Amino acid sequence: MALSAKLNLRQSQSMVMTPQLLQSIRLLQFTQLELDQFVQDQIEINPLLERDASQDSAPDMERPVLSEPDAGSDVSAAEDWSMDELEVSSSAIADKLDSSLDNVFPDDPGQSDGGSPAQGPLSGRNGSDVIGRPDADFDLESVIAGSRTLRDHLHEQISLTLRTVSDRAIAHELVDALDPNGYLDADFDEVAERLGCECEDVEAVLGALQEMDPPGVFAASLSECLALQLRRLDRYDPAMAALLENLPLLAKRDFKALSRICGVDEGDLIDMLSEIRTLDPRPGLAFEPSGTEAIVYDVEVREAADKSWRIELNPDALPRILVDRDYYARISRTGLSSDEKLFMSECLQNATWLERSLDQRATTILKVATEIVRQQDAFFVHGVSALKPMTMKMVADAIGMHESTVSRVSANKYMLTPRGMLEFRYFFTVSISSSGGEDGHSSEAVRQRIRTMIDRESPDSILSDDALVAMLKGEGIDIARRTVAKYREGMNIASSVQRRREKRALAVAHG
């Protein structure tokens, strides 16, 4: 069989995502802080972009949805740390921030234009050290003191408490072994060998360190951390010591066994538990900067004068930019080289794309939010119990968008409503089938119903998972026992056996 070469011409269609299309998709997923940072980066590299200083109101984009609002809000129960397993992190504390006054207030041999240093900026636009210039931008962050860490706090106490150089060296070594929670994870033998001292010297210095603030620092375990704090309060007696040695029983709410081990009745045991709950299981976190970010809502839902729901974009969550086309026209008339013309042309193209993308992002968010409010109208009237099953595909089909677009828009976006600030994804819940053939029930509404039933139970009538299943089926909710158990555990609600022990103990304490 002879082989021969052939030349075939085929024509096909394929979708190629350009870099700008990929960036437009990313814009939909950005949080408000990420979007602000992205816009700021674009302004720094594009001479045709600038922020709109006249941004005082949101764009005229709002959609009313008829409904009658109902007052009231849902309050989530607070978690009880003493009933959960405490996981101690082993990550290192952040390095000490440089807050030297020499860095904050550089010397300026020249004369200022008047006014005190506090009234003027610390540096000009060109980076030179200028104090008192009225036309320069004042950077508040450049004069804010650095964060005070746990390491800073302990080093100050070490310099005032320990007198010998060797003791201070051991103390600094132990401070470096602390995790952000304030727990000590170090091998004393290794520390002694590394510093050329005895293990007894390390233990002696540790005893002095455990007397420092915050109470409970330098503990090796949760029980020791609580014991150190109780000793400081002069409340560490044999009964409390026995309780701290049996914290797993406390997590299981086995109050009868704890009463027997501690040698106290259940009323005294409840008082001991109340004291423990006032303690700090992670004393080091008080000196660590919070990693949480402030949530800025993207859409506000409020009642209009005609009793409809008014959906408006939050102007603070919409970065507004201006494209300086006049500057582009002026500079284009000058004698620019081919590379300079290409650069300015790309800047104009990128600026125009960003302007349109931001408008498209705002419009898409408003469309999704409007459809969510329309389909979940009963939630705003009656609360969580009226939340309907809703999927992203249902919203996408209603507004003529792809399901993936709705998913991106719903990520990390928040809606300020009369019932609190809620994430877009809160409204998307799976359906629990109905035993009577009616429409399904939202899984979030079923969770709320389970919580309500458990909150209303009495110490003599604790509801088991089987009892909850029977009661829910009586209300037309067809649900399996394992699903009830999963929802209960997801809401951090103990089993019926543990709840019975706890509520009986509380009844005895208050009886």
Rosetta blueprint (number, residue, H / E / L):
1 M L
2 A L
3 L L
4 S L
5 A L
6 K L
7 L L
8 N L
9 L L
10 R L
11 Q L
12 S L
13 Q L
14 S L
15 M L
16 V L
17 M L
18 T L
19 P H
20 Q H
21 L H
22 L H
23 Q H
24 S H
25 I H
26 R H
27 L H
28 L H
29 Q H
30 F L
31 T L
32 Q H
33 L H
34 E H
35 L H
36 D H
37 Q H
38 F H
39 V H
40 Q H
41 D H
42 Q H
43 I H
44 E H
45 I H
46 N L
47 P L
48 L L
49 L E
50 E E
51 R E
52 D L
53 A L
54 S L
55 Q L
56 D L
57 S L
58 A L
59 P L
60 D L
61 M L
62 E E
63 R E
64 P E
65 V E
66 L E
67 S L
68 E L
69 P L
70 D L
71 A L
72 G L
73 S L
74 D L
75 V L
76 S L
77 A L
78 A L
79 E L
80 D L
81 W H
82 S H
83 M H
84 D L
85 E L
86 L L
87 E L
88 V L
89 S L
90 S L
91 S L
92 A L
93 I L
94 A L
95 D L
96 K L
97 L L
98 D L
99 S L
100 S L
101 L H
102 D H
103 N H
104 V H
105 F L
106 P L
107 D L
108 D L
109 P L
110 G L
111 Q L
112 S L
113 D L
114 G L
115 G L
116 S L
117 P H
118 A H
119 Q H
120 G L
121 P L
122 L L
123 S L
124 G L
125 R L
126 N L
127 G L
128 S L
129 D L
130 V L
131 I L
132 G L
133 R L
134 P L
135 D L
136 A L
137 D L
138 F L
139 D L
140 L H
141 E H
142 S H
143 V L
144 I L
145 A L
146 G L
147 S L
148 R L
149 T L
150 L H
151 R H
152 D H
153 H H
154 L H
155 H H
156 E H
157 Q H
158 I H
159 S H
160 L H
161 T H
162 L L
163 R L
164 T L
165 V H
166 S H
167 D H
168 R H
169 A H
170 I H
171 A H
172 H H
173 E H
174 L H
175 V H
176 D H
177 A L
178 L E
179 D L
180 P L
181 N L
182 G L
183 Y E
184 L E
185 D L
186 A L
187 D L
188 F H
189 D H
190 E H
191 V H
192 A H
193 E H
194 R H
195 L H
196 G L
197 C L
198 E L
199 C H
200 E H
201 D H
202 V H
203 E H
204 A H
205 V H
206 L H
207 G H
208 A H
209 L H
210 Q L
211 E L
212 M L
213 D L
214 P L
215 P L
216 G L
217 V L
218 F L
219 A E
220 A L
221 S L
222 L H
223 S H
224 E H
225 C H
226 L H
227 A H
228 L H
229 Q H
230 L H
231 R H
232 R H
233 L L
234 D L
235 R L
236 Y L
237 D L
238 P H
239 A H
240 M H
241 A H
242 A H
243 L H
244 L H
245 E L
246 N L
247 L H
248 P H
249 L H
250 L H
251 A H
252 K L
253 R L
254 D L
255 F H
256 K H
257 A H
258 L H
259 S H
260 R H
261 I H
262 C H
263 G L
264 V L
265 D L
266 E H
267 G H
268 D H
269 L H
270 I H
271 D H
272 M H
273 L H
274 S H
275 E H
276 I H
277 R H
278 T L
279 L L
280 D L
281 P L
282 R L
283 P H
284 G H
285 L H
286 A H
287 F H
288 E L
289 P L
290 S L
291 G L
292 T L
293 E L
294 A L
295 I L
296 V L
297 Y L
298 D L
299 V E
300 E E
301 V E
302 R E
303 E E
304 A L
305 A L
306 D L
307 K L
308 S E
309 W E
310 R E
311 I E
312 E E
313 L E
314 N L
315 P H
316 D H
317 A H
318 L L
319 P L
320 R L
321 I E
322 L E
323 V E
324 D L
325 R H
326 D H
327 Y H
328 Y H
329 A H
330 R H
331 I H
332 S H
333 R L
334 T L
335 G L
336 L L
337 S L
338 S H
339 D H
340 E H
341 K H
342 L H
343 F H
344 M H
345 S H
346 E H
347 C H
348 L H
349 Q H
350 N H
351 A H
352 T H
353 W H
354 L H
355 E H
356 R H
357 S H
358 L H
359 D H
360 Q H
361 R H
362 A H
363 T H
364 T H
365 I H
366 L H
367 K H
368 V H
369 A H
370 T H
371 E H
372 I H
373 V H
374 R H
375 Q H
376 Q L
377 D H
378 A H
379 F H
380 F H
381 V H
382 H H
383 G L
384 V H
385 S H
386 A H
387 L L
388 K L
389 P L
390 M E
391 T L
392 M H
393 K H
394 M H
395 V H
396 A H
397 D H
398 A H
399 I H
400 G L
401 M L
402 H L
403 E H
404 S H
405 T H
406 V H
407 S H
408 R H
409 V H
410 S H
411 A L
412 N L
413 K L
414 Y E
415 M E
416 L E
417 T E
418 P L
419 R L
420 G E
421 M E
422 L E
423 E E
424 F H
425 R H
426 Y H
427 F H
428 F L
429 T E
430 V L
431 S E
432 I E
433 S L
434 S E
435 S L
436 G L
437 G L
438 E L
439 D L
440 G L
441 H E
442 S E
443 S H
444 E H
445 A H
446 V H
447 R H
448 Q H
449 R H
450 I H
451 R H
452 T H
453 M H
454 I H
455 D H
456 R L
457 E L
458 S E
459 P L
460 D L
461 S E
462 I L
463 L L
464 S L
465 D H
466 D H
467 A H
468 L H
469 V H
470 A H
471 M H
472 L H
473 K H
474 G H
475 E L
476 G L
477 I E
478 D L
479 I L
480 A L
481 R H
482 R H
483 T H
484 V H
485 A H
486 K H
487 Y H
488 R H
489 E H
490 G H
491 M L
492 N L
493 I L
494 A L
495 S L
496 S H
497 V H
498 Q H
499 R H
500 R H
501 R H
502 E H
503 K H
504 R H
505 A H
506 L H
507 A H
508 V H
509 A H
510 H H
511 G L
